[in-house]
């Protein structure tokens, strides 16, 4: 138990250091991007035909309001103080909306879309890959298709699906998470409408990820076929399917679990290009609008959330691994 506690403290310190370093980088990078977010907003309004009298005075007032008139050191200290209070600040683009409120509106859509696609792709790919790697046969013929779909970026698949199922067959909508004007409520009609709108974005991600889950599991199952513990299990007369499930699968699935943890941690980042292509109102689409409009506070807030979620997922994996793999558990004890 003492060994595991030392293991926990060591990993926790590492990830705290990573988060602090990410916070510093997160503050600096948006301010290194050429351009001014307030000038960008005024330019967009001017392009749309709006006339802004006293534009310079407005910019100065917004600079004072967002603290952009201070030096970088003061801005960074203020940023840290507000961050540790749990305040991500006001969005420059959507002012006076707060960043955390905008995130909470987009978060459910991203969690729904990506958790569903990650879990479905992982389960199907892992099962098919395990059987194909253990027995081969007809499932082994899926490898070329897995390589093909695994190497095609998911946003390219998204465009192909739009062409096929939207413009050619007319079976699905082109954008949005639900039909405009529909009331947000958890009745059957709304749920079916949400599933209908998310079908193509989900399918593009699942098809793209399925190939890599399949190939990774197939490769791991093949690599452990000659291990001594499998020969020993066969010598004891244990059934083939039981050897696969109890011995081979447990050892081969460890890299897949790591990949699943990383994928779940990346959910908070959203599927940026897919969400942009389908105008899906998730965190990826929110991140995209923040970047093109130089919304510093929104970029900072989303990056912190993504960093914390990814580091949290990795920390959980580090703590769970000794419970899954007895070799790590013995070293920890």
N, C-alpha and C positions, 0 to 999 in steps of 0.2 A: 504493500500500500504506500509506503514511504517513497519507493522508487517511482511509482506512478504519479505521486504528488510533485516530485521534482521534475518529472517529465512534463506535467501540466504547467507548472510555473515557468519553465524554460520556454515552452511554446507560446504561452501567453505574453511573455516579455517580447519575444520576437515579433508577434503580430501587433502589439502596441507600438513598437518602433516603426513598423511598416505603415501603420495608419497615420502616425505623426508626420512621417516623411511625405506621405501622399497628400496630407493636408497642406503642407508647405508648397509642394509642386502645384497642387490644385489652385492655390491662391495666385501663383506667379504666372502660370501659362496663359490664362485668359487676358491678363494685362500686357502680355508680350505680343498678342495678336494685333496687327496693324488695324487702325480704325478706332472710332469712338461710337459706343452704343447709342448715345443720345443723338449724335449727328445722323446715324443710320435711321433712327426713327423719324426724324424730321425730313430726311431725304425721301423716305417712303411716303410720308404724308404729302410732300410736295409732288411726288410722282403721281399720286392718286388725285391731284387737283386741289388739295387743301392748301390754303394760304395761312401761314403762321406769322402773325405780326409779333414783333418782340421775341423772335426765335432765340437770339443770343441770351436775353434775360431769362428765358425759360430754361435754356441749357444750364446756365449758372445756378439757377434755383434747384434743378434736378441734381447737379453735381453736389451741391451742399446737402441735399436731402439724402443722397446715397453715399455720402462721405468720399466722393471721388475728387474733391478739392483738396484733400489732405495728402501728405506724403505717404509713400508706400509702407513705411514702418508703422505709422499710426493706423493706416487702413488695416494692416495685418493684425495688429493688437486688437482693434475693434472687432475684426472678423473672428478671432479666436474667442474673445469674450462672449460674443453672441452665439457662436457655435456651441460652446460648452453650456450655454443656457438652453440649447435646443432650438434656437431661433435661426432659421436659414435666410431670413431677410425678406425684403420685398422684391418681386420681379420687376426689372426695368421695363420689359416689354409689356407686361400685363398689369402694370401699376394701376390701382393700389392693392392688387392681389398678392398674398404671401406665397413664397415658394412652396412651403409645406402643404398649403391648401391645394395648390395646383398639382403637386405630386400625389396627394391623396385621391384626387379625382382621376388621375391617369393610372395609378398603381393597380387598382382591381382589374383593369383590362389587360395589362401586361402580365400580371400573375396568372390570370385565367388562360390567356393564350399560350404563354411559354411553359407554364407548369404542365399543362395538358400535353403540349407537343413534346417536351423533354421526356416526360414519363412514358408516353406511348411509344416514342421512338426508341427509348432505352430498353423497355421491356421486350418489344418485338425484335429489335436488333440483337439483344443479348440472347434471347431464347433460340432464335434461328441460327445465330453464330455458334452457340454452344453445341447444338445438335449437328450442324454442318461440320464443325471441327472435330467432333467425337466420332461420328459415323461416316461423314462424307456423303456419298450417294448423290441423289438428285439435288439435295440442297446445296451441294458444292458448286452446282452450276449457277447459283445465284451470285457468285463472287464477281464475275465480269460486270453484271448489272449494278452491284453494290459499288464497284470502283467508278463506274460511269456516273451514277447519281451522286456519289460522294464527292466527286471532283467538280461537279457543277455547282456554282454558288447558289444559295437559296433564293437570292433576289432574281437571278436569271430564271430559275424555276417558277418564281412568282409571275414574271412577265409571260412565260409560256402558258401558265395556267390561266392567266387573264385572257390571253388571246384565244385559248381553246374553249374555256367554259363560260366566258363572259361575252366576247364579241362574236364567237362562232356559234356556240350552242345557246347562249343567253340563259344559263341556268343559275348564275350567281350575280350578286351586286358587285360593283367595281370598288366601292369604298365604304368607310364608316364601320362602326361596331353594331349599329342597329338602324332601323328605318327612321329617318328624321320625322319628328312629331310624335313618335310613339312614347307613351308614358313609361318611365323606368319603374317596373314592378316585377316581382318574381312570380308571375303567372305563366302558364304553359305557352301562351302566344308570344310573350316577350322572350322567353328562354329559347324557343324554336327560332325566332328571328335573330337572336344573338348567335346561335349555332350556325345559322345560314350565312350570316355575314363573316364569321370567323373561319368558315370551312376552307377557303382557298389560302389565306395566310397560314393556317395551321398545316395544311397539306404540303405547302412548299417547304416548311421547316422540317416536317417529319420525314419527307422523302429524302431531303438532303442529309439529315443526321442519321437516318436509318442505315445507310451504307457503311458509315464509319463505325457505328456500334456493332454491326454485323462482322465487319472485317477484323476489328479489334478482338472480339470474343472468339472468333474462329481461329485467329492466330494464336491466342493464349491457350486454347484447348489443345491445339496441335503441339504446342511447345512443351506441354507437361505430359504428353502421352508416354514418354519413356522414363518417367520418374520412378524411383524405387518403391515409393509408397503405393503406387498404382499396381506394380507387379506383385507386391506383397498382398494387396487386397484381392487380386485375381487368384493368387495361390491359395488364399483362404476360402475360395469358392463363393465369394460375394457376387451377386448378380450384376450384370453389366450396367443396367440402368441405375442401380443403387451406387455403384462405384462412380458413375458420372455425376450424380446429384450430391452425394455425401463427401466425395474426395476431390474429384477433378474440378467440379464447378466451383466449390468453395475457394480453391486456390486460384483458379483462372479469373474469377470475377472481381478480384481486388482492384486491378487497374480500371475496370469498368465502373466500380463504385467511386473511385477517385474522379473519373470523368463526369459521372453523374453529379457529384458534389460541386464540381467546378461549374457545370452547366446550370445547376440550381442557383448557385451564387451569382451567376451572370444574368439571371432573370431580371434583376433590378435595373440592368442596363437596357433592357428591352431589345427587340429585334429591329434595330434602327431602320435599315433599308426596307425591310418588309413592311414595317409600319408606315414608312413614308410612301411606298408604292401603293398601298391600299388605304392611305389616309386613316389608319387605325389609331384611335386616340390613346395610345399607350405612352410609356415613359420614353421609348425610342423616338417617337414623333415629337414629344415635348423637348427632348434633347436636341433634335435637329433644328427646331424653330429657335431654340436658345442660341445655338452656335451661329446660325446664319444672321441673327440679329444682335450678336455680341452681348447677350444678356448675361453679364458677369455673375450676378447673384444666382441665377437659375443654373448656369453651368457649374458653379461651385457647389450648390446644394445637391444637384444630381450626382456629381462626381463623388462627393462625400458619401452619399447613400450607396452608390455602387461599390465603392471601396470597402465600406463597412460590411456590406452583405457578402462580398467575395471573401474578405478576410475572415468573417464569421463562419462562412461555409468551410473554408480551409481549416480553421481551428477545430471545428466540430469533427471534421474528417480525421485530423491528427489525434483527437481524443478517442474516437470510435475505433480507429484502426487496431489498437492493441486488443480490443475486445473481439475483433473479427479474426485477426491473424495471431495464432498462438505463439509464433516465433517472436513477434514484436512484444507480446505480453510477457514472455519469459525474460526478455531483455529489460523490460520496464520494471519487473519485480526483482 
